[in-house]
Each structure stands twice: as structure tokens, then as C-alpha cells.
Amino acid sequence: MTTQKADKKCIVCKIDLNTQKSFKEREDWESVKFCSSKCRKMTDGKKRR
């Protein structure tokens, strides 16, 4: 049984997260904002400046 998840895109590069295999069965779907650690680090650097 699969549940329908809301459409999401990475907030940095705008990649569609719904098509990423690694995110397909994530339990913490609501907290997913980035497609990779590289994109996450890009936003961390902006906040520190």
C-alpha cells in the first residue's frame, strides 16, 4: 500500500523530490527540503553571512 505524498521540490535547485528513488519511502517526508547534502550546505552558508 502506497500513500500519495504532496509534490515537493528542492528549495535550492528545484529538482522534483517525488521522482527521487531515495525519497520514495521516507517516513519524515514533511521535513524533507533538499535533494542532497550539497544543496543543504548551500543554504547553511547563506544563513551565516
N, CA, C and O atoms as CSV, one atom per row, in Angstrom:
chain,resi,resn,atom,element,x,y,z
A,1,MET,N,N,0.842,-1.183,0.000
A,1,MET,CA,C,0.000,0.000,0.000
A,1,MET,C,C,0.885,1.244,0.000
A,1,MET,O,O,1.764,1.386,0.850
A,2,THR,N,N,0.654,2.136,-0.947
A,2,THR,CA,C,1.414,3.375,-1.005
A,2,THR,C,C,0.487,4.543,-0.720
A,2,THR,O,O,-0.694,4.529,-1.069
A,3,THR,N,N,1.046,5.539,-0.088
A,3,THR,CA,C,0.261,6.733,0.193
A,3,THR,C,C,0.710,7.848,-0.726
A,3,THR,O,O,1.890,7.941,-1.065
A,4,GLN,N,N,-0.211,8.685,-1.128
A,4,GLN,CA,C,0.088,9.815,-2.000
A,4,GLN,C,C,0.765,10.912,-1.185
A,4,GLN,O,O,0.240,11.342,-0.158
A,5,LYS,N,N,1.913,11.355,-1.636
A,5,LYS,CA,C,2.634,12.405,-0.940
A,5,LYS,C,C,2.543,13.692,-1.743
A,5,LYS,O,O,2.437,13.665,-2.969
A,6,ALA,N,N,2.587,14.812,-1.044
A,6,ALA,CA,C,2.496,16.107,-1.700
A,6,ALA,C,C,3.700,16.321,-2.612
A,6,ALA,O,O,4.803,15.864,-2.311
A,7,ASP,N,N,3.486,17.010,-3.719
A,7,ASP,CA,C,4.587,17.339,-4.617
A,7,ASP,C,C,5.555,18.268,-3.914
A,7,ASP,O,O,5.153,19.238,-3.272
A,8,LYS,N,N,6.843,17.956,-4.044
A,8,LYS,CA,C,7.874,18.774,-3.415
A,8,LYS,C,C,9.036,18.942,-4.361
A,8,LYS,O,O,9.325,18.070,-5.181
A,9,LYS,N,N,9.704,20.085,-4.234
A,9,LYS,CA,C,10.917,20.365,-4.983
A,9,LYS,C,C,11.986,20.833,-4.016
A,9,LYS,O,O,11.684,21.431,-2.983
A,10,CYS,N,N,13.231,20.560,-4.354
A,10,CYS,CA,C,14.359,21.040,-3.560
A,10,CYS,C,C,14.304,22.566,-3.552
A,10,CYS,O,O,14.108,23.176,-4.603
A,11,ILE,N,N,14.471,23.188,-2.396
A,11,ILE,CA,C,14.357,24.641,-2.316
A,11,ILE,C,C,15.567,25.362,-2.905
A,11,ILE,O,O,15.532,26.581,-3.074
A,12,VAL,N,N,16.631,24.633,-3.218
A,12,VAL,CA,C,17.825,25.246,-3.812
A,12,VAL,C,C,17.837,25.061,-5.325
A,12,VAL,O,O,17.884,26.042,-6.068
A,13,CYS,N,N,17.796,23.813,-5.788
A,13,CYS,CA,C,17.957,23.548,-7.223
A,13,CYS,C,C,16.651,23.219,-7.943
A,13,CYS,O,O,16.638,23.074,-9.166
A,14,LYS,N,N,15.576,23.102,-7.210
A,14,LYS,CA,C,14.227,22.881,-7.772
A,14,LYS,C,C,14.021,21.519,-8.416
A,14,LYS,O,O,13.118,21.358,-9.236
A,15,ILE,N,N,14.847,20.526,-8.057
A,15,ILE,CA,C,14.639,19.157,-8.544
A,15,ILE,C,C,13.382,18.593,-7.884
A,15,ILE,O,O,13.138,18.811,-6.697
A,16,ASP,N,N,12.597,17.869,-8.666
A,16,ASP,CA,C,11.377,17.251,-8.154
A,16,ASP,C,C,11.741,16.099,-7.225
A,16,ASP,O,O,12.286,15.092,-7.676
A,17,LEU,N,N,11.449,16.234,-5.943
A,17,LEU,CA,C,11.800,15.215,-4.955
A,17,LEU,C,C,10.926,13.971,-5.056
A,17,LEU,O,O,11.327,12.900,-4.600
A,18,ASN,N,N,9.751,14.091,-5.640
A,18,ASN,CA,C,8.852,12.942,-5.767
A,18,ASN,C,C,9.415,11.886,-6.700
A,18,ASN,O,O,9.072,10.711,-6.573
A,19,THR,N,N,10.269,12.276,-7.632
A,19,THR,CA,C,10.824,11.317,-8.580
A,19,THR,C,C,12.134,10.700,-8.091
A,19,THR,O,O,12.646,9.772,-8.718
A,20,GLN,N,N,12.676,11.192,-6.999
A,20,GLN,CA,C,13.927,10.675,-6.463
A,20,GLN,C,C,13.667,9.375,-5.707
A,20,GLN,O,O,12.875,9.346,-4.765
A,21,LYS,N,N,14.327,8.317,-6.118
A,21,LYS,CA,C,14.117,6.999,-5.528
A,21,LYS,C,C,14.417,6.990,-4.030
A,21,LYS,O,O,13.723,6.320,-3.265
A,22,SER,N,N,15.434,7.722,-3.608
A,22,SER,CA,C,15.842,7.719,-2.198
A,22,SER,C,C,14.790,8.349,-1.277
A,22,SER,O,O,14.782,8.087,-0.075
A,23,PHE,N,N,13.915,9.170,-1.835
A,23,PHE,CA,C,12.887,9.817,-1.019
A,23,PHE,C,C,11.548,9.094,-1.066
A,23,PHE,O,O,10.618,9.459,-0.348
A,24,LYS,N,N,11.449,8.087,-1.894
A,24,LYS,CA,C,10.176,7.417,-2.164
A,24,LYS,C,C,9.479,6.891,-0.913
A,24,LYS,O,O,8.260,7.016,-0.791
A,25,GLU,N,N,10.222,6.310,0.006
A,25,GLU,CA,C,9.623,5.691,1.192
A,25,GLU,C,C,10.021,6.382,2.496
A,25,GLU,O,O,9.986,5.756,3.555
A,26,ARG,N,N,10.392,7.645,2.438
A,26,ARG,CA,C,10.831,8.355,3.637
A,26,ARG,C,C,9.672,8.553,4.606
A,26,ARG,O,O,8.582,8.965,4.210
A,27,GLU,N,N,9.918,8.259,5.870
A,27,GLU,CA,C,8.902,8.463,6.903
A,27,GLU,C,C,8.803,9.933,7.293
A,27,GLU,O,O,7.740,10.399,7.704
A,28,ASP,N,N,9.910,10.662,7.163
A,28,ASP,CA,C,9.946,12.065,7.566
A,28,ASP,C,C,9.766,13.009,6.366
A,28,ASP,O,O,10.437,14.037,6.264
A,29,TRP,N,N,8.859,12.643,5.473
A,29,TRP,CA,C,8.623,13.387,4.231
A,29,TRP,C,C,8.340,14.868,4.483
A,29,TRP,O,O,8.769,15.714,3.699
A,30,GLU,N,N,7.641,15.189,5.539
A,30,GLU,CA,C,7.287,16.579,5.828
A,30,GLU,C,C,8.514,17.451,6.082
A,30,GLU,O,O,8.481,18.653,5.820
A,31,SER,N,N,9.595,16.859,6.590
A,31,SER,CA,C,10.788,17.644,6.903
A,31,SER,C,C,11.793,17.707,5.744
A,31,SER,O,O,12.794,18.416,5.847
A,32,VAL,N,N,11.550,16.991,4.660
A,32,VAL,CA,C,12.472,16.989,3.514
A,32,VAL,C,C,12.357,18.310,2.763
A,32,VAL,O,O,11.270,18.704,2.342
A,33,LYS,N,N,13.505,18.996,2.599
A,33,LYS,CA,C,13.533,20.270,1.874
A,33,LYS,C,C,14.589,20.295,0.782
A,33,LYS,O,O,14.508,21.094,-0.151
A,34,PHE,N,N,15.587,19.412,0.899
A,34,PHE,CA,C,16.719,19.425,-0.016
A,34,PHE,C,C,16.889,18.079,-0.698
A,34,PHE,O,O,16.496,17.047,-0.154
A,35,CYS,N,N,17.475,18.090,-1.888
A,35,CYS,CA,C,17.708,16.846,-2.614
A,35,CYS,C,C,19.031,16.206,-2.222
A,35,CYS,O,O,19.235,15.014,-2.452
A,36,SER,N,N,19.929,16.985,-1.634
A,36,SER,CA,C,21.246,16.447,-1.304
A,36,SER,C,C,21.892,17.262,-0.184
A,36,SER,O,O,21.417,18.339,0.175
A,37,SER,N,N,22.969,16.731,0.352
A,37,SER,CA,C,23.703,17.465,1.380
A,37,SER,C,C,24.374,18.691,0.767
A,37,SER,O,O,24.581,19.689,1.456
A,38,LYS,N,N,24.713,18.627,-0.512
A,38,LYS,CA,C,25.317,19.777,-1.201
A,38,LYS,C,C,24.342,20.968,-1.198
A,38,LYS,O,O,24.741,22.097,-0.910
A,39,CYS,N,N,23.087,20.715,-1.515
A,39,CYS,CA,C,22.090,21.793,-1.509
A,39,CYS,C,C,21.848,22.292,-0.084
A,39,CYS,O,O,21.667,23.491,0.127
A,40,ARG,N,N,21.843,21.396,0.880
A,40,ARG,CA,C,21.649,21.793,2.278
A,40,ARG,C,C,22.785,22.707,2.720
A,40,ARG,O,O,22.544,23.712,3.388
A,41,LYS,N,N,24.021,22.371,2.357
A,41,LYS,CA,C,25.180,23.182,2.723
A,41,LYS,C,C,25.137,24.555,2.071
A,41,LYS,O,O,25.598,25.532,2.660
A,42,MET,N,N,24.596,24.643,0.872
A,42,MET,CA,C,24.499,25.931,0.185
A,42,MET,C,C,23.623,26.895,0.967
A,42,MET,O,O,23.934,28.085,1.028
A,43,THR,N,N,22.547,26.425,1.560
A,43,THR,CA,C,21.676,27.310,2.330
A,43,THR,C,C,22.282,27.613,3.694
A,43,THR,O,O,22.081,28.706,4.223
A,44,ASP,N,N,23.018,26.671,4.274
A,44,ASP,CA,C,23.683,26.916,5.551
A,44,ASP,C,C,24.690,28.046,5.423
A,44,ASP,O,O,24.802,28.879,6.322
A,45,GLY,N,N,25.420,28.086,4.325
A,45,GLY,CA,C,26.407,29.128,4.100
A,45,GLY,C,C,25.779,30.492,3.960
A,45,GLY,O,O,26.344,31.486,4.416
A,46,LYS,N,N,24.613,30.556,3.332
A,46,LYS,CA,C,23.921,31.840,3.158
A,46,LYS,C,C,23.425,32.387,4.480
A,46,LYS,O,O,23.423,33.602,4.681
A,47,LYS,N,N,23.001,31.513,5.393
A,47,LYS,CA,C,22.477,31.962,6.677
A,47,LYS,C,C,23.565,32.553,7.574
A,47,LYS,O,O,23.285,33.428,8.393
A,48,ARG,N,N,24.803,32.080,7.424
A,48,ARG,CA,C,25.893,32.525,8.289
A,48,ARG,C,C,26.416,33.895,7.917
A,48,ARG,O,O,27.033,34.556,8.752
A,49,ARG,N,N,26.196,34.341,6.707
A,49,ARG,CA,C,26.736,35.624,6.248
A,49,ARG,C,C,25.987,36.786,6.732
A,49,ARG,O,O,26.338,37.923,6.417
